[in-house]
Amino acid sequence: MADGHTDQGRVETSLVRAPFWSGGAGFSGRCLLGTEDIAIRPRRLTTRDLGVFAYLTDRYLWPPPDSDSDPARFTIYNLGQAIYGREPDGKERRELRRSLERLFAAHVIFGYQQDAPASSWRRLVVQIDSEMDRLAREDLLADGRCAGRLRGSTFELTLAPWVAKAVRGGHFTWLNLATLRQLGGIAARLWVYLEAERYKPDADGLEGTWVGLGRPALATLGADRYQRHRDARRALARAGTQIVRVDRRYAAVKVERRAGGWALVAHRVLERERWEARSALRSALDAPQPEGPPSDPHSPVDS
């Protein structure tokens, strides 16, 4: 990807589906990845952090790297173009540096247990180098300091080997960063998750998927901050409406009651011409039919 093409991003798919990207305190608990608990420390990351990570992963993968240890090379200017759609101002550059610091500090664990040894935790980013600041993992561990001020504008970032190996093997989800920056809050998180879903062809030129809205799903989608389940459902329904408005590939993203409980149901357009024709026909059939002229009671009636 050339520096000017900033709308493309990729994220390792198991991370897309993990409950890491809604901000706030650290998380430990079950999510939609399976039966094992998962955790992140010291805190959850934000959807902006996810966009930054997607951009950096794409920078690592293009041109194709020779090894897992090859760095992603980037400038704050081009990173800002990807995240904000324009040249970042001073405040936004500081926000991007803080995002890099959070990614550098993050540790995750799959199959979390309360007494998990330190060696079980995985990092997402193991090193960030700039022309003014050298941030090696060994130095961080020796001094116990944070990632640093990340001074400068040109950087090299090294992904953790397990992340690099996975994405080099094709285990990633494409993200359109231009779409992501038009969304916010739960809508952004939900859209990213839906991009990683597996869809099945449906009727009327659509493909569909659904997610049961139990506690793991609410945590994964960033809706677990609501005390009442109905408030979380309403927030997800509003987010679905926003996604359909922003991303034309989605025909509907709704919260529905099903036999087993509440579910979030998403449909994307698989064959647009067929879908639009069926939608037009359905609208015509549902439209109220005009009434005919009133009958004349004195007119002859065929026997």
N, C-alpha and C positions, 0 to 999 in steps of 0.2 A: 504493500500500500504506500503510495507516495504521500509525502507530508501534507499535501493539499487536500487529500481525500480523507476526510475525518468522520464520515458517517458509519464506519464499519467497526464492529467490535465482536469479541468472542469471549465466552466464559466457560470454564470447565463445568460440565453439565451437573454433576453431583453438587457443586457449589451453588448453581442457579436454584436447585430444588431444596437447598438447606435454609433454615430460618435465621440467616445471618444478616439480612440486609434491610432492616427497618429501623435501625438506630436504637439508642437507649442502652440499658445495662446489659451485662453479659447474659448468655442464655445457656440453659441445659435442659434437655427434655426430649420427648419424642417428636419426630416430624414425619413428613411424607416419604422419606427415603426408605423406610422399612421398620423393622421391629427394634432396632438398636437406638439407644439414646445418642444424642449428638450435643456438642457444646462448643462455645466460643468464649474466649477471654482476651483482653480484659473487658470488652464491651462489644455489642453488636456493631456492625458496620452499617452505613447508610446506602440508599439507592445511588447517591452521587458517587460513593466509594465503589459501588458495583460498576457504574459507568466508566470510572477511571480504570478499574481492573480490566474491564472488557477491552478498552482501548490499548492498554499495555500488553495484554495477551496477544492482540492482533499485531502489535508492533514486534513482539517476540517471534510470531509465526511468519511474518513477511518482511524481507525475503526469508525463505525456509532456513531455519537454523541448522547448524552442523551438529549441535549437541544440546543436552538439557541445560548446560551451564552458560550458553550464549545469552547475553543480556538484551533486553528491549531498550532501544535507544530512542530518546524523545526529548522535546523541549517543552517547557511550560507553555509557551505560546501555542504550539500545535495541540497539546493536551487541552488547553482552554478552548480552542476552536472546536474540538470534538465534544466537549461537555456543554459549552454555552452557545455554540454556533457562531461565534465571533471572537475577536481578540479579547482576552480576559483583561479586566482592569486590575488595579492593585489589590483590592479586597478579594477578588475572585482568585488571583494568583495565590494569596495567602490561604484561601479555602482549599485550593488544589494541593498545596504543600501539606496542609493538615490531613487531607485525605490520604496522601502518600504515607504520612507518619502512622495513621491508623492501620493501613494495610501492612506496613512493616511490623507493627507491634502485635498484630492479630495472631492468635494461636487457636487451632480448631482440633477437635477430636471426634472420631466416629467410633461408636461403641463406648460411650462415656460411662464411667463408674466413679463413685465418690472418691475412691482411693487410687485413681488412675495415676501411674507413675509419670514423672515429667517427660520421659522418653516417648510416651504415647501421643503427646500433643504435636501437631504439625503446624508449620508456618506456611503462609501463602507467599511471602516475599522474604528472601534471605539476605539481600544486599541492595543498597542504593548508593551509587557513586555519582558525584557531581564534580565539576571542575574546582569547586571550593570546599567541598565537604565529603570526606570519605567515611562511609557508614558500613563497617564490616560486622558481621554477626558476632565474631569473637570479641570485638571491642565492646559491643553492647552488653554481652554477658559478663565481661570482666568488670566493667564500671557500673553496671546496673542503671545506665542512663537511658533516656528516651532516644528516639530516632535522630534527634538533632533539629537544627533550624532549617536544614535543606536549602542552604543558600545557593544562589546561582540559578541558571536557567536551562542548562543542558545536563541531562542525566542519563545514566545507565542503570537499569533495574533488573535484577536477577530473580526469576521465579523460583520457588521451592522445587526441587527435583521431581517430586511426585506430581505437582501441577504441570510442569513442563512435559513430563513423559506422557501424561494423559492427553494433553491438547495436541502434542505431536502425533499421537495415535488417532486423532480425529474425534476424541470424546469431548466435544465442546458444542455450545449453542450459539448460533449467530444472533447478534443484536444490532438493530438499526438505531444508532445513537441519535439520529435526528428525530425519530419517534420517541425515544426515551426522554429527551429533553423537553418534549411537549407535555409530558405527564408528570405527575407529582404524587407524593404520599403513597397511599395504598394502591392507587391506580398504576403507578410506575412499578411497584413491587408485583402486583397481580399480572401486569402485562409481561414482565420478564419471565415469571413462572409459566405463563401460558405459552410463551415461545419455546419452552423446553418440553412441553407436553407432547404425547403421542396422540395423533388424531386418527379417527376412523371415518372413511367416506360415509356420508349420510344422504338422505333424500334431497331432492331439489338442488343438486349441484353444490352441496355443503359438505364439510367434514367437521366432526364434533368430538368433544371430550367433556368429562365432568369430574368434579372433585367433591367428595363428601366433606361437609363442613363440621368435622369434629375438632377437638382441641389441637391435634397435630397440624391440621390444615390452617386453622386460625393463626397459629404460631408461625407457620411457614409464610403465610401471606401478609404478616404484619398486622393482623386484626385482633391479636390476643390482648391488646391494651384495653379493650372494652370489657366492662364488668358484665354486661348483659349480652347474651348471644344474639338477641334481635337487633341490638345496636351494631354489632359486628356485621350481621347480615345486611343491614341497611347500608353500611359503609362500603361493603363489597359490591352491592347492587349499584351504588352511585359510581364506584370505580369502573364497573363494567360499562355503564353508559358513557363514561368519558373515553374509555378505550375504543368503543365503536365509533365515536365521533372523531377521534384522532387517527385511527388506523383503519383504512378502508377494507383491509383484508378480513376484518371481523364483521360478521353479520349480526351477531348477538352475543352478549355476555350477561347472563342473568342468574339470579338466585331463585331456585325453585324448590318446592317441597316434594319429596319423593317418598316411596314406601318406607325406606329405611331412615328417613330424616331429611334434613336440608342439604342441598347440593348446589354448587356453582357449576353452571352449564355454559359452555362456550361453543360457538359455531363460527368457523371461518369459511370464506368463499373458496371453493375448489374449482368450480366452473362458472365464471362470472356471467357469461351470456345466458346459460341455462337458468342460473339463480334469478337473474333479473327478469327473464321471461316468465318464470313461475310466479315471482312476486307480483308482476304486473297483472297476470291472470287472476291470481288470488284477490288482489285489490279490486279488480273489476267485478268479480263474483260477489265480494262482500259489500260492494257499494249499493246503496238503496236504489231500487228500480223505480223509474218514473211511473206514475199512475196514468192509466188510459183515460180517454174522455168519458164523462158520465153517461151511463146508458139511458136511452129514451124509453120510459115505461110504455109508451104508445106504439113503439115500433113493433112490426110483426115478428113473431118468434117461430122459427122452424119447428115443425112437429116431427 
